[in-house]
Amino acid sequence: MLTLWFGPNNYVRDENRMSKVLLTLLVLSLCFGGRAYAEEESPVLARVNGDKITRAELDRYRTAILGERVEETGGGALPAGYERVEAEKRKAALTKLVEHRLLLKKARDAYPQERWQGTLDRYAGDEWRAFEQRAGSRLKARRALRQAGVTVEQFKELRRQVFLVEKLLWDEADSGVFVSPREMLGYYRDHQEEFRLPKKIVYRQIVLPLVGDDTENHVRSKAASILAQIRQGADFAQMAGLHSADRDKYPGGLHEVNVPAQQPDWRPPALSGLAEGETSGVQRGSGGWFTITRFVRVEPPRVQPFKEVQGGIRAKLLKEKKMRARQAYLDGLKEKAIIEYLPDRQAVGG
């Protein structure tokens, strides 16, 4: 799993969009001190303990990490309020970039390279091998990195940095966070509406479409054979898993539909005339398919019991507490740091 830390409260996991990951690698190497790519002529916006942050770095950070659109206006007319909104976005992004620098510096001080190099190298090596697997081969992985302007060693160095920052946040913030049973129960009692479930209709359905050279009689005959087996005791869910065209989307043919609060007597058309537990005959759909439907049950509105939701409550409260703990830790670092926003760049303009 390629996990890229990009702020005191957030993580990014993206295994499928290779180009986005690679762009992120490049920008993070720049943001975290990759001097080989820093444009010296780019305006300096801030200094963190003497380490400068340039406008070019900020723009790349905004584009790849924050997902913001950074465009050159080309001197054309701008929408009303554009400059003000753009300046606010830049200021917010600059603050996050400053925080990056502080955390990485603290992590490097806390975990001396001579003691951690072996662990860092193993971690980076594991991440590189995982990246090769996702790319499809070693050759494809190296080619993808070259297209992004990142070497294998730069990739590994980034992973070392990520490891250090994550360990720092765990040791200094996360490890002291705890959610008690009393807190979870209190949240449950105070937020009952979050756990209220609407009326639900549950049914199973087998869908047999007309495909290729199939004739209507052939598909109807197949559906009739399946229905006969079900009436003789065959398991409906197993038959749906074997024969239904939408079995990947609805394993076992299972459908669960919420009933609109304003229409409490509504039911899906496929269940017309069926009582709970009954199975329909072979029905001809308007879209060129045949269906067999079983009405399983109606679940009345209910409030989920505490035992059913306590895991989710714990995860929610734990996440919120970790966010606050990390922010408090980061605020402490910022209080001790020398952070200089250049006077003529307060608005982070061009």
Secondary structure as a PSIPRED ss2 file (coil, helix, strand):
# PSIPRED VFORMAT (PSIPRED V4.0)

   1 M C   1.000  0.000  0.000
   2 L C   1.000  0.000  0.000
   3 T E   0.000  0.000  1.000
   4 L E   0.000  0.000  1.000
   5 W E   0.000  0.000  1.000
   6 F E   0.000  0.000  1.000
   7 G E   0.000  0.000  1.000
   8 P C   1.000  0.000  0.000
   9 N C   1.000  0.000  0.000
  10 N E   0.000  0.000  1.000
  11 Y E   0.000  0.000  1.000
  12 V E   0.000  0.000  1.000
  13 R E   0.000  0.000  1.000
  14 D C   1.000  0.000  0.000
  15 E C   1.000  0.000  0.000
  16 N C   1.000  0.000  0.000
  17 R C   1.000  0.000  0.000
  18 M H   0.000  1.000  0.000
  19 S H   0.000  1.000  0.000
  20 K H   0.000  1.000  0.000
  21 V H   0.000  1.000  0.000
  22 L H   0.000  1.000  0.000
  23 L H   0.000  1.000  0.000
  24 T H   0.000  1.000  0.000
  25 L H   0.000  1.000  0.000
  26 L H   0.000  1.000  0.000
  27 V H   0.000  1.000  0.000
  28 L H   0.000  1.000  0.000
  29 S H   0.000  1.000  0.000
  30 L H   0.000  1.000  0.000
  31 C H   0.000  1.000  0.000
  32 F C   1.000  0.000  0.000
  33 G C   1.000  0.000  0.000
  34 G C   1.000  0.000  0.000
  35 R H   0.000  1.000  0.000
  36 A H   0.000  1.000  0.000
  37 Y H   0.000  1.000  0.000
  38 A C   1.000  0.000  0.000
  39 E C   1.000  0.000  0.000
  40 E C   1.000  0.000  0.000
  41 E C   1.000  0.000  0.000
  42 S C   1.000  0.000  0.000
  43 P C   1.000  0.000  0.000
  44 V E   0.000  0.000  1.000
  45 L E   0.000  0.000  1.000
  46 A E   0.000  0.000  1.000
  47 R E   0.000  0.000  1.000
  48 V E   0.000  0.000  1.000
  49 N C   1.000  0.000  0.000
  50 G C   1.000  0.000  0.000
  51 D E   0.000  0.000  1.000
  52 K E   0.000  0.000  1.000
  53 I E   0.000  0.000  1.000
  54 T E   0.000  0.000  1.000
  55 R H   0.000  1.000  0.000
  56 A H   0.000  1.000  0.000
  57 E H   0.000  1.000  0.000
  58 L H   0.000  1.000  0.000
  59 D H   0.000  1.000  0.000
  60 R H   0.000  1.000  0.000
  61 Y H   0.000  1.000  0.000
  62 R H   0.000  1.000  0.000
  63 T H   0.000  1.000  0.000
  64 A H   0.000  1.000  0.000
  65 I C   1.000  0.000  0.000
  66 L C   1.000  0.000  0.000
  67 G C   1.000  0.000  0.000
  68 E C   1.000  0.000  0.000
  69 R C   1.000  0.000  0.000
  70 V C   1.000  0.000  0.000
  71 E C   1.000  0.000  0.000
  72 E C   1.000  0.000  0.000
  73 T C   1.000  0.000  0.000
  74 G C   1.000  0.000  0.000
  75 G C   1.000  0.000  0.000
  76 G C   1.000  0.000  0.000
  77 A C   1.000  0.000  0.000
  78 L C   1.000  0.000  0.000
  79 P C   1.000  0.000  0.000
  80 A C   1.000  0.000  0.000
  81 G C   1.000  0.000  0.000
  82 Y H   0.000  1.000  0.000
  83 E H   0.000  1.000  0.000
  84 R H   0.000  1.000  0.000
  85 V H   0.000  1.000  0.000
  86 E H   0.000  1.000  0.000
  87 A H   0.000  1.000  0.000
  88 E H   0.000  1.000  0.000
  89 K H   0.000  1.000  0.000
  90 R H   0.000  1.000  0.000
  91 K H   0.000  1.000  0.000
  92 A H   0.000  1.000  0.000
  93 A H   0.000  1.000  0.000
  94 L H   0.000  1.000  0.000
  95 T H   0.000  1.000  0.000
  96 K H   0.000  1.000  0.000
  97 L H   0.000  1.000  0.000
  98 V H   0.000  1.000  0.000
  99 E H   0.000  1.000  0.000
 100 H H   0.000  1.000  0.000
 101 R H   0.000  1.000  0.000
 102 L H   0.000  1.000  0.000
 103 L H   0.000  1.000  0.000
 104 L H   0.000  1.000  0.000
 105 K H   0.000  1.000  0.000
 106 K H   0.000  1.000  0.000
 107 A H   0.000  1.000  0.000
 108 R H   0.000  1.000  0.000
 109 D H   0.000  1.000  0.000
 110 A H   0.000  1.000  0.000
 111 Y C   1.000  0.000  0.000
 112 P C   1.000  0.000  0.000
 113 Q H   0.000  1.000  0.000
 114 E H   0.000  1.000  0.000
 115 R H   0.000  1.000  0.000
 116 W H   0.000  1.000  0.000
 117 Q H   0.000  1.000  0.000
 118 G H   0.000  1.000  0.000
 119 T H   0.000  1.000  0.000
 120 L H   0.000  1.000  0.000
 121 D H   0.000  1.000  0.000
 122 R H   0.000  1.000  0.000
 123 Y H   0.000  1.000  0.000
 124 A H   0.000  1.000  0.000
 125 G H   0.000  1.000  0.000
 126 D H   0.000  1.000  0.000
 127 E H   0.000  1.000  0.000
 128 W H   0.000  1.000  0.000
 129 R H   0.000  1.000  0.000
 130 A H   0.000  1.000  0.000
 131 F H   0.000  1.000  0.000
 132 E H   0.000  1.000  0.000
 133 Q H   0.000  1.000  0.000
 134 R H   0.000  1.000  0.000
 135 A H   0.000  1.000  0.000
 136 G C   1.000  0.000  0.000
 137 S C   1.000  0.000  0.000
 138 R H   0.000  1.000  0.000
 139 L H   0.000  1.000  0.000
 140 K H   0.000  1.000  0.000
 141 A H   0.000  1.000  0.000
 142 R H   0.000  1.000  0.000
 143 R H   0.000  1.000  0.000
 144 A H   0.000  1.000  0.000
 145 L H   0.000  1.000  0.000
 146 R H   0.000  1.000  0.000
 147 Q H   0.000  1.000  0.000
 148 A H   0.000  1.000  0.000
 149 G C   1.000  0.000  0.000
 150 V C   1.000  0.000  0.000
 151 T C   1.000  0.000  0.000
 152 V H   0.000  1.000  0.000
 153 E H   0.000  1.000  0.000
 154 Q H   0.000  1.000  0.000
 155 F H   0.000  1.000  0.000
 156 K H   0.000  1.000  0.000
 157 E H   0.000  1.000  0.000
 158 L H   0.000  1.000  0.000
 159 R H   0.000  1.000  0.000
 160 R H   0.000  1.000  0.000
 161 Q H   0.000  1.000  0.000
 162 V H   0.000  1.000  0.000
 163 F H   0.000  1.000  0.000
 164 L H   0.000  1.000  0.000
 165 V H   0.000  1.000  0.000
 166 E H   0.000  1.000  0.000
 167 K H   0.000  1.000  0.000
 168 L H   0.000  1.000  0.000
 169 L H   0.000  1.000  0.000
 170 W H   0.000  1.000  0.000
 171 D H   0.000  1.000  0.000
 172 E H   0.000  1.000  0.000
 173 A C   1.000  0.000  0.000
 174 D H   0.000  1.000  0.000
 175 S H   0.000  1.000  0.000
 176 G H   0.000  1.000  0.000
 177 V C   1.000  0.000  0.000
 178 F C   1.000  0.000  0.000
 179 V C   1.000  0.000  0.000
 180 S C   1.000  0.000  0.000
 181 P H   0.000  1.000  0.000
 182 R H   0.000  1.000  0.000
 183 E H   0.000  1.000  0.000
 184 M H   0.000  1.000  0.000
 185 L H   0.000  1.000  0.000
 186 G H   0.000  1.000  0.000
 187 Y H   0.000  1.000  0.000
 188 Y H   0.000  1.000  0.000
 189 R H   0.000  1.000  0.000
 190 D H   0.000  1.000  0.000
 191 H C   1.000  0.000  0.000
 192 Q H   0.000  1.000  0.000
 193 E H   0.000  1.000  0.000
 194 E H   0.000  1.000  0.000
 195 F H   0.000  1.000  0.000
 196 R E   0.000  0.000  1.000
 197 L E   0.000  0.000  1.000
 198 P C   1.000  0.000  0.000
 199 K C   1.000  0.000  0.000
 200 K E   0.000  0.000  1.000
 201 I E   0.000  0.000  1.000
 202 V E   0.000  0.000  1.000
 203 Y E   0.000  0.000  1.000
 204 R E   0.000  0.000  1.000
 205 Q E   0.000  0.000  1.000
 206 I E   0.000  0.000  1.000
 207 V E   0.000  0.000  1.000
 208 L E   0.000  0.000  1.000
 209 P E   0.000  0.000  1.000
 210 L C   1.000  0.000  0.000
 211 V C   1.000  0.000  0.000
 212 G C   1.000  0.000  0.000
 213 D C   1.000  0.000  0.000
 214 D C   1.000  0.000  0.000
 215 T C   1.000  0.000  0.000
 216 E H   0.000  1.000  0.000
 217 N H   0.000  1.000  0.000
 218 H H   0.000  1.000  0.000
 219 V H   0.000  1.000  0.000
 220 R H   0.000  1.000  0.000
 221 S H   0.000  1.000  0.000
 222 K H   0.000  1.000  0.000
 223 A H   0.000  1.000  0.000
 224 A H   0.000  1.000  0.000
 225 S H   0.000  1.000  0.000
 226 I H   0.000  1.000  0.000
 227 L H   0.000  1.000  0.000
 228 A H   0.000  1.000  0.000
 229 Q H   0.000  1.000  0.000
 230 I H   0.000  1.000  0.000
 231 R H   0.000  1.000  0.000
 232 Q C   1.000  0.000  0.000
 233 G C   1.000  0.000  0.000
 234 A C   1.000  0.000  0.000
 235 D C   1.000  0.000  0.000
 236 F H   0.000  1.000  0.000
 237 A H   0.000  1.000  0.000
 238 Q H   0.000  1.000  0.000
 239 M H   0.000  1.000  0.000
 240 A H   0.000  1.000  0.000
 241 G H   0.000  1.000  0.000
 242 L H   0.000  1.000  0.000
 243 H H   0.000  1.000  0.000
 244 S C   1.000  0.000  0.000
 245 A C   1.000  0.000  0.000
 246 D C   1.000  0.000  0.000
 247 R C   1.000  0.000  0.000
 248 D C   1.000  0.000  0.000
 249 K C   1.000  0.000  0.000
 250 Y C   1.000  0.000  0.000
 251 P H   0.000  1.000  0.000
 252 G H   0.000  1.000  0.000
 253 G H   0.000  1.000  0.000
 254 L E   0.000  0.000  1.000
 255 H E   0.000  0.000  1.000
 256 E E   0.000  0.000  1.000
 257 V E   0.000  0.000  1.000
 258 N E   0.000  0.000  1.000
 259 V C   1.000  0.000  0.000
 260 P C   1.000  0.000  0.000
 261 A C   1.000  0.000  0.000
 262 Q C   1.000  0.000  0.000
 263 Q C   1.000  0.000  0.000
 264 P C   1.000  0.000  0.000
 265 D C   1.000  0.000  0.000
 266 W C   1.000  0.000  0.000
 267 R C   1.000  0.000  0.000
 268 P C   1.000  0.000  0.000
 269 P H   0.000  1.000  0.000
 270 A H   0.000  1.000  0.000
 271 L H   0.000  1.000  0.000
 272 S C   1.000  0.000  0.000
 273 G C   1.000  0.000  0.000
 274 L C   1.000  0.000  0.000
 275 A C   1.000  0.000  0.000
 276 E C   1.000  0.000  0.000
 277 G C   1.000  0.000  0.000
 278 E C   1.000  0.000  0.000
 279 T E   0.000  0.000  1.000
 280 S C   1.000  0.000  0.000
 281 G C   1.000  0.000  0.000
 282 V C   1.000  0.000  0.000
 283 Q E   0.000  0.000  1.000
 284 R E   0.000  0.000  1.000
 285 G C   1.000  0.000  0.000
 286 S C   1.000  0.000  0.000
 287 G C   1.000  0.000  0.000
 288 G C   1.000  0.000  0.000
 289 W E   0.000  0.000  1.000
 290 F E   0.000  0.000  1.000
 291 T E   0.000  0.000  1.000
 292 I E   0.000  0.000  1.000
 293 T E   0.000  0.000  1.000
 294 R E   0.000  0.000  1.000
 295 F E   0.000  0.000  1.000
 296 V E   0.000  0.000  1.000
 297 R E   0.000  0.000  1.000
 298 V E   0.000  0.000  1.000
 299 E E   0.000  0.000  1.000
 300 P C   1.000  0.000  0.000
 301 P C   1.000  0.000  0.000
 302 R E   0.000  0.000  1.000
 303 V E   0.000  0.000  1.000
 304 Q C   1.000  0.000  0.000
 305 P C   1.000  0.000  0.000
 306 F H   0.000  1.000  0.000
 307 K H   0.000  1.000  0.000
 308 E H   0.000  1.000  0.000
 309 V H   0.000  1.000  0.000
 310 Q H   0.000  1.000  0.000
 311 G H   0.000  1.000  0.000
 312 G H   0.000  1.000  0.000
 313 I H   0.000  1.000  0.000
 314 R H   0.000  1.000  0.000
 315 A H   0.000  1.000  0.000
 316 K H   0.000  1.000  0.000
 317 L H   0.000  1.000  0.000
 318 L H   0.000  1.000  0.000
 319 K H   0.000  1.000  0.000
 320 E H   0.000  1.000  0.000
 321 K H   0.000  1.000  0.000
 322 K H   0.000  1.000  0.000
 323 M H   0.000  1.000  0.000
 324 R H   0.000  1.000  0.000
 325 A H   0.000  1.000  0.000
 326 R H   0.000  1.000  0.000
 327 Q H   0.000  1.000  0.000
 328 A H   0.000  1.000  0.000
 329 Y H   0.000  1.000  0.000
 330 L H   0.000  1.000  0.000
 331 D H   0.000  1.000  0.000
 332 G H   0.000  1.000  0.000
 333 L H   0.000  1.000  0.000
 334 K H   0.000  1.000  0.000
 335 E H   0.000  1.000  0.000
 336 K H   0.000  1.000  0.000
 337 A C   1.000  0.000  0.000
 338 I C   1.000  0.000  0.000
 339 I E   0.000  0.000  1.000
 340 E E   0.000  0.000  1.000
 341 Y E   0.000  0.000  1.000
 342 L C   1.000  0.000  0.000
 343 P H   0.000  1.000  0.000
 344 D H   0.000  1.000  0.000
 345 R H   0.000  1.000  0.000
 346 Q C   1.000  0.000  0.000
 347 A C   1.000  0.000  0.000
 348 V C   1.000  0.000  0.000
 349 G C   1.000  0.000  0.000
 350 G C   1.000  0.000  0.000
